[in-house]
Amino acid sequence: MGNKEKIDFVVTWLDSNDPEWQQQYRQLRPGPHAEDKGRFRNWDLFRYWFRAVEQYAPWVHKVFLVTNGRFPDWINRDNPKLVLVSHTDFMPKEYLPTFNSCAIEMCLGRIPGLSEYFVYFNDDFYINQPTEPTWYFRNGLPCDCNAEKYETPTYNPRGLFSNKIQVFCNVGVLNYHFNRQRTVRQAPRKWYGTHLWGKFFVPSLLFLGKQQFVAFALRHLEQPMLRSVFDEIWEQEPDMCKRTCSQFRQDVSLNPYIVRYWQFATNRFHPVRNNFGRYMTINVKSLKQIGAALRSKKIHSLCLNDTTQVQDEDFDECRTFLHRAFEAKFPHKSTFEL
């Protein structure tokens, strides 16, 4: 990348302990949902996200912290790199209030002042090792691995269809606008290059000559994105984008992976191997593995995902362990903290 191209970080956060938010959520929620506990529980680890950014990505241009309008009490609002963004700053009024992360994510391209080149983080995605801008962007393109795979629907009575239906919606929209064979012909080395050698090369061969995209290997970690791609998707698929911006999640809608898929379909990505980081689920049995991953020098980034696997009686034990592990790794305050 050229030195003139600035890379921003965007991170979304929610204070789920806010009584006003809790009351509003209970009043508007159409019914009980088994996954709510795992999606909204507060582990109070967010300050370590900022410590990791400052220690491992000091080159970042701006950090956009996106919330519903309530920000951490410890945040240093005077940090010159920090931009505080409320949903009302970039989301149309008719979509608010929203409790749907997909709605927020589909509107990220509207954030005022955001660079064309940015990396999107959930608040449970942590940079784990020193990184350079070229980890995320090269030659003006987001670094990514277009590993293709077959996808089948899954279901259980508690979590229903998870995000599987949204993934199928993403692929369906992609195939409406693009032809896989034509995309591959435009840049064959991006679709049959050495970055896919190993387990991902066989599916690529099976899809050889296929007119339609099927699915891509999941990357539930920080994602480099082009702001202009959001504009294209909204322009070409306004109805599905608006449908996604519902107050609560619904199955037949898009999710933010559509941006990644669109970048693939238009060959606006720099191919790299699928060695981005590690996705880990928090539970009592995984604590030792999480501690080892935090200490590892081989794991670039981590997603520490909360689920209903952590029962209320285990929550304090898990949270205490994680606080100690993060404090050992990042013992010093960042300039993003008061």
N, C-alpha and C positions, 0 to 999 in steps of 0.2 A: 504494500500500500504506500501511497505517497504520504509525506509528512503533513500535507494540508488536509487530509481526510480525518476528521475527528470522530472518535467512537464514543458513544454514550452508553451508559447502563440504565436500564429501567427495571425497577423492582416494585412489586405490588405487596401491600401489607394491610392487615386488618387487626384492629384491637377488638378481639371478640369478647373481652372482659368489660367492654363499655356497656353500662346498664341501658343507656338510651338505644344503642344498636340492638341489644338483646330483646328489649321490649318491642321494637319495631319489627324485628325478625319474627317473633312469636305471633304478632298481630297479622302479619301479611303472609306467613308461610301457609300454603294451601293444605298441608297435611304433614304427618311425621315422615321422617326420612332417616333410614338406618345409618347413612354415611355422614350425617351432619356432625357428629361428635368428632370424627377423625379429620374433617375438613376445617373446622373452626376452633379447635382447641388451641390455647395459647401456651407455648413452651417457654416463652420469654428468652429466646436465643437470638433475637434479631440483631442485637448490638454486635454479635460476633460476625454477622454477615458483613457489616461495615468494616470491622477490623480486618477481615480477610481481604476485602477490596483494597483497602489502603495499603496493606502489607504486600499483597501479591499482584495488584493491578494499579500501581500508582499513576500510570499513564492515562487512565480514563479521563475523558474530557469533562463530562457532567454525569451526575447520578440523579436520576429522576425517581423520587419516592412517591408512589401513587397510592392514595388511600381514599376512604370515604369522607375525608375532611378532618379526621382525628389522627394526630401524629404522636409518636412516642414522646413521653415527657422528657426523656434524656437526649433527644436529638438536638444538635447544635445548628440552629437555623441560620447562623451567620457563616457557616462553612461555604466558601466561594464555589465549591464544586457541587453543592447540594441544591436541587430544585424540588420544592414541595409542590405536589400536584394533587388537587382534589378531583373527584369524579366530575364535579360540576364544571371544572375547567376545560374539559375536552369531550364530555359525553352529552348528547342532546338531552334536553329536559324530559322528553317523553320516555326515555329509558331509565329514569331515576325515580326513586331509589332502586338500586339493583343489588341482589345477593347472588348474582350469577357471575362467576369469574370469567366465563367465556365471553360474556357481553363486554366486560371491561377490557379484556385482551383484544377483542376484535376492533376496539376503538383506539388502541394505543397509537396508531399512526396519526391521530388528530391532536396529539399533545403539542401545544405551542412550543416552538423552539427546539424540538427534538431533531437530532441529526438524522441524515439519511442512513447512516450506519449506526446501529445500536444492538445491544445484547439484552435480551429479556430474561429476567430471573423471577421465579417464585421466591418467597421469603425463606423457603427451606432448601434452596440451591446454594451451596457454599463453594467458593473457590478454595481449593485445598493445597495448591502449589503455586510458586511464582509463574506468571504467565506474561506473554508478550502480545501486542496487538495482532500479530500474524497468527496467533492461535485461533482468532475469531474471523479475521478478514484478510484476504490476500488478493492483490490486483483488483481491489474494489468489489470483491465478491465474498459473501459469507462462506466460511469453511463448513462443510457438511459431508455426510456420507449417505448417498442415495441407495442404500441397501434395500432391495425389494424383497417382499415375502408374500406368502399366502396368508390371508386373514380369515378367521372363522368367528362367528358370533358366539359370545358366552353369556350365561345368565345364571343368577342365583336369586332366590326370593328376597334376600335382604338388599343386595346391591343392584338388583335388576340387571340392566345391560351395561352397567358401568359407562365408559365412554365409547363403547364399540360402535353404537349406531352413529354417533357423530363422526367417527372415523370413516364409516361407509359413506356418510353424506359428503365428507371432504373429497373422497375418491370419486364419487359420482359427479360432483361439481367439476372436478378436475377433468374428467373424461368428457364432459359436455363441451369444455372449451379447448381441450388439447388432444392431440393424437400421439400416443406414445412412440410409434414408429417414426413419425416425423421429428419428434423431439430428439430421439436417439441419432437419427441421421445428421442432425445439425451439429452434434458434438459426441461422436461415438466413443471417444476415449473417456468421457465422463461417465459413460454407462457400462463400459467394459474395460475399465482400467485396472491397474495393479492395486488400487485402494480397496478393491472388492475381492481380492484373492482370499481363498479360504471358504468358509461356510456361506458367504454371501455371493460368491461367483456362480454357484450352481443354480440358484433361483434366477439369476440374470440370464443364464443360458436357456432356462425353461421359458422365459418370457421373450426370447429372441423372436422378432417379427410380430409380436403381439401389438394390436392396435390400441388396446386400453391399458391404463395403469391398474394395478391390483391393490397393493398396499406397500408401505415402507416400514422398516424396522423402527420401533419406537425410540425416541430420544427424549426422555423425561429429565432433562437437565437444561442449563442455560442455553439459549438459542440465539445465534446471530441472525439479524433480520435487516431487510431493506425497507425503509419507510414507504418508498414509492410503491411497493408491492401491495401494501394495505389499500392505497388509493385505487389501484387497478382492480382489486377484488371487489371493493365497494362499488366501483363504477360498472363492473360487468355482472355482478351478482347482488344487486341491492336488496332483492326480496329475501334471499337466504341470509344475508348479513343482518337485516332488520329482524328476521325471525330469531336469529341467534341472540339478539339483544333483549331477551325476555327478562322479567324480574327474577325468575328462578330458572334453573336449567331445565331444558326439555330435550327429549331424545332427537327428534327430527330437527337438527340445527347443525351449525358448523362449530368447530373448536379451533383454537389458534394454530393447530398443526396445518391448517389449510394454507397458511402463509409459507411454511416450510415446503409443502408440496408444490405450491405455485412457483416457488423459486427453483425447484427441481424441473418442473415442466417447461420453464422458460430458459433453462440452462444458466440461470444466474446463481451459480454456486461454484466454489472451488473444491474439487473432490479431495477428501482426506479419509484416512482409515477410521473405522468406527471404534475409537479408543478414547471417547470423550471423558468418561468418568464412571461413577458407580451409583446405582440406584439402590437404596437400602430402606427397608421397612423397620420402623421403630417398634420393638417389643422387648420384653425382659430377656429373651433368649438371644437377641441380636446385639446386645449392648457391647459385649467383648469385641465382636467383629466391627462394630462402628468405631470403637476406640482404636482398634488397629488400623482401620481405614484412615482415620484422622491423622495418625502418626506416619502413615505410608508416604514415601516420596515418589511413588509410582502412580498414584491416583490424582488426576488433575482436579476433579471436582466431585462433589457429593450431593445427592439428593437424600435427605433424611425425611421420609414420608410418614406422617402419622396416619393411623388407621384405627378402626374399632378393635383391632387385636389388643390394644393397650386398654385393659380394664381400669376402672376408676381406682381400684386398690393398688394397681401397679404404676399409676401415673407418676406419683411423687418419687418413687424409686428410679424410674426412667429419667425423669427430668433432672433429679439430683446428679445422676451419673453423667448426663450430657453436659450439664453446667460445669462440672469438674473437668471433663475432657476438653471442652472448648476453652475454659479458663487456662488450662495448662498449655494449650496451643497458642492462644491469643491473650496473654495476661495484661497487655497494655491497652489503655483507651485509645481509640482513634480520634482524629480531629472532627469526626462526625458526631462525637458525643460531648455532652457538657461535663 
